[in-house]
Amino acid sequence: MSGFIHAANSNEPGPRVYQPKFSGDNEWYTPARYVEMAREVMGAIDTDPASNATAQRTVRAATYYTAETNGLDKDWHGKVWMNPPYSRDLMPRFASKLISEYRSGRVTEAIVLTNNATDTAWFASLFDSAGAFCFTRGRIRFESPTKRNGGTLQMGQVFTYFGDKPARFYSVFSEIGHCMYAAMPAQQLTVAA
């Protein structure tokens, strides 16, 4: 049993049955519906730190970084939309960077789309730092430049919210999933939607 706990706390692979299948393809685009929901909550998208020109036709961030321009070594500012690469080596780095940028005050709000990998250290760090979550009902059918009908991942997804409008996030995202507030002082939960 200790192997399960060790794997869950260190981002190491667990038993084979619990390992999500990763195709190696990081180019999966979020359908416009979800990006528009993020825009409805935050009002705008200032930074998309894990993107490309194709994804920006939907996201339309003021600033975006690609694999070539590497958002991990840049400062992020304002309202962030992030659908990071889901690979085992990059996901923890993007989660850590977001938390750091939010705590620095450079990021004022963020909505992050990831797998609901609740057994990983990177997910625990997001969970401990965010204001609200929305676990989707069903899996998202992502768009792909290489697969004609897009694709659905083998795991469910979660939207994670950072910022001072968790009630607004809850109101908008509850139409697509099961939302919850993170543990926070009660006065923060009364922020007007």
C-alpha positions as CSV (number, residue, x, y, z in Angstrom):
1,M,0.0,0.0,0.0
2,S,2.9,2.4,0.6
3,G,3.6,2.4,-3.1
4,F,0.2,3.9,-3.8
5,I,0.9,6.8,-1.4
6,H,4.4,7.4,-2.6
7,A,3.2,7.6,-6.2
8,A,0.4,9.9,-5.4
9,N,2.6,12.3,-3.5
10,S,5.4,12.5,-6.0
11,N,3.9,12.5,-9.5
12,E,5.5,9.1,-10.1
13,P,3.5,6.5,-12.0
14,G,1.2,4.4,-9.8
15,P,-0.1,1.0,-10.6
16,R,-0.6,0.4,-14.3
17,V,-4.4,0.6,-14.0
18,Y,-4.2,4.1,-12.7
19,Q,-1.9,5.6,-15.3
20,P,-3.7,7.7,-17.8
21,K,-2.9,7.0,-21.4
22,F,-0.9,9.9,-22.9
23,S,-0.7,10.1,-26.7
24,G,2.4,12.3,-26.7
25,D,0.4,14.9,-28.6
26,N,0.2,18.2,-26.6
27,E,-1.8,19.9,-29.3
28,W,-5.4,19.6,-28.0
29,Y,-7.5,22.8,-28.3
30,T,-10.3,23.8,-25.9
31,P,-13.7,24.2,-27.6
32,A,-14.8,27.8,-27.8
33,R,-17.7,27.3,-25.5
34,Y,-15.4,26.8,-22.5
35,V,-13.1,29.7,-23.4
36,E,-16.1,32.0,-23.7
37,M,-17.2,30.9,-20.2
38,A,-13.8,31.8,-18.9
39,R,-14.0,35.2,-20.6
40,E,-17.5,35.7,-19.1
41,V,-16.1,35.1,-15.6
42,M,-12.9,37.2,-16.0
43,G,-14.0,39.8,-18.5
44,A,-10.9,39.3,-20.7
45,I,-7.9,37.0,-21.3
46,D,-4.7,38.9,-20.9
47,T,-2.2,35.9,-21.0
48,D,-2.3,32.4,-22.4
49,P,1.0,30.9,-21.3
50,A,0.7,27.6,-23.2
51,S,-0.7,28.2,-26.6
52,N,-0.1,28.7,-30.3
53,A,-1.5,30.7,-33.3
54,T,-4.2,28.1,-34.0
55,A,-5.5,28.1,-30.4
56,Q,-5.5,31.9,-30.4
57,R,-8.2,32.0,-33.0
58,T,-10.5,31.0,-30.1
59,V,-8.7,32.3,-27.0
60,R,-7.6,35.8,-28.4
61,A,-5.3,36.5,-25.4
62,A,-3.5,39.9,-25.4
63,T,-0.2,38.0,-24.9
64,Y,0.4,34.3,-25.5
65,Y,3.4,32.0,-25.4
66,T,4.1,28.9,-27.5
67,A,6.4,25.9,-27.1
68,E,9.0,28.0,-28.9
69,T,8.6,31.2,-26.9
70,N,8.3,29.2,-23.6
71,G,5.8,30.7,-21.2
72,L,7.5,29.0,-18.3
73,D,10.4,31.5,-18.3
74,K,8.3,34.6,-18.7
75,D,6.3,36.7,-16.3
76,W,2.5,36.3,-16.7
77,H,0.2,39.2,-16.2
78,G,-3.5,40.0,-15.5
79,K,-6.2,37.5,-16.3
80,V,-4.8,34.1,-17.4
81,W,-6.5,31.3,-19.4
82,M,-4.4,28.1,-19.3
83,N,-4.9,24.7,-20.9
84,P,-1.4,23.5,-20.3
85,P,0.3,20.5,-22.0
86,Y,-0.9,17.4,-20.1
87,S,2.4,15.6,-20.3
88,R,3.9,14.3,-17.0
89,D,7.0,16.5,-17.1
90,L,5.2,19.7,-18.2
91,M,2.0,19.7,-16.2
92,P,3.7,20.1,-12.7
93,R,5.8,22.9,-14.1
94,F,2.9,24.9,-15.4
95,A,0.9,24.3,-12.2
96,S,3.8,25.5,-10.1
97,K,4.4,28.6,-12.3
98,L,0.7,29.6,-12.2
99,I,0.7,29.4,-8.4
100,S,3.9,31.5,-8.2
101,E,2.6,34.1,-10.6
102,Y,-0.7,34.4,-8.8
103,R,1.0,34.7,-5.4
104,S,3.3,37.4,-6.8
105,G,0.3,39.5,-7.7
106,R,1.2,39.6,-11.4
107,V,-1.7,37.3,-12.2
108,T,-5.0,38.7,-10.8
109,E,-7.3,35.9,-12.0
110,A,-6.8,32.6,-13.7
111,I,-8.9,29.7,-15.0
112,V,-7.0,26.5,-15.7
113,L,-8.3,23.4,-17.5
114,T,-6.6,20.1,-16.6
115,N,-7.4,16.5,-16.1
116,N,-9.0,15.8,-12.8
117,A,-5.9,13.9,-11.6
118,T,-6.6,14.2,-7.9
119,D,-3.9,11.7,-7.0
120,T,-1.0,13.9,-8.2
121,A,1.1,16.4,-6.4
122,W,0.5,19.1,-9.0
123,F,-3.2,18.8,-8.6
124,A,-2.9,19.0,-4.8
125,S,-0.9,22.2,-5.2
126,L,-3.6,23.7,-7.4
127,F,-6.3,22.5,-5.0
128,D,-4.5,24.1,-2.0
129,S,-4.1,27.4,-3.8
130,A,-7.3,28.0,-5.8
131,G,-10.6,29.6,-5.0
132,A,-13.1,27.3,-6.7
133,F,-13.3,24.2,-9.0
134,C,-15.7,22.8,-11.5
135,F,-15.4,19.0,-12.2
136,T,-17.1,18.5,-15.6
137,R,-20.0,16.2,-16.2
138,G,-18.6,13.9,-18.8
139,R,-15.3,14.4,-20.7
140,I,-14.5,17.4,-22.9
141,R,-14.2,16.6,-26.6
142,F,-11.0,18.6,-27.4
143,E,-10.2,19.9,-30.9
144,S,-7.1,18.6,-32.7
145,P,-5.3,19.8,-35.7
146,T,-4.3,16.2,-36.6
147,K,-7.4,14.2,-35.7
148,R,-10.5,14.9,-37.8
149,N,-13.1,14.5,-35.1
150,G,-11.0,15.8,-32.2
151,G,-10.6,13.6,-29.1
152,T,-11.8,12.8,-25.7
153,L,-9.3,12.0,-23.0
154,Q,-9.5,8.9,-20.9
155,M,-9.9,11.0,-17.7
156,G,-12.5,13.7,-16.8
157,Q,-11.5,17.3,-16.6
158,V,-11.6,20.1,-14.1
159,F,-11.6,23.9,-14.3
160,T,-9.7,25.6,-11.5
161,Y,-10.3,29.2,-10.6
162,F,-7.9,31.7,-9.0
163,G,-9.1,35.1,-8.1
164,D,-11.6,37.2,-6.1
165,K,-14.8,36.1,-8.0
166,P,-15.3,32.5,-7.0
167,A,-19.1,33.0,-6.8
168,R,-19.1,34.3,-10.4
169,F,-17.0,31.3,-11.5
170,Y,-19.4,29.0,-9.7
171,S,-22.5,30.6,-11.3
172,V,-21.1,30.4,-14.8
173,F,-19.4,27.0,-14.7
174,S,-22.1,25.1,-12.7
175,E,-24.0,24.6,-16.0
176,I,-21.3,22.2,-17.2
177,G,-20.3,20.4,-14.0
178,H,-20.1,20.0,-10.3
179,C,-18.6,23.1,-8.8
180,M,-17.2,23.7,-5.3
181,Y,-15.5,26.4,-3.4
182,A,-12.0,25.8,-2.0
183,A,-11.6,26.2,1.7
184,M,-11.5,29.9,2.3
185,P,-12.7,32.5,4.8
186,A,-16.5,32.8,4.7
187,Q,-16.5,36.5,3.7
188,Q,-14.9,35.6,0.3
189,L,-17.8,33.3,-0.5
190,T,-20.2,36.2,-0.5
191,V,-18.5,38.0,-3.4
192,A,-21.3,39.1,-5.8
193,A,-21.7,37.0,-8.9
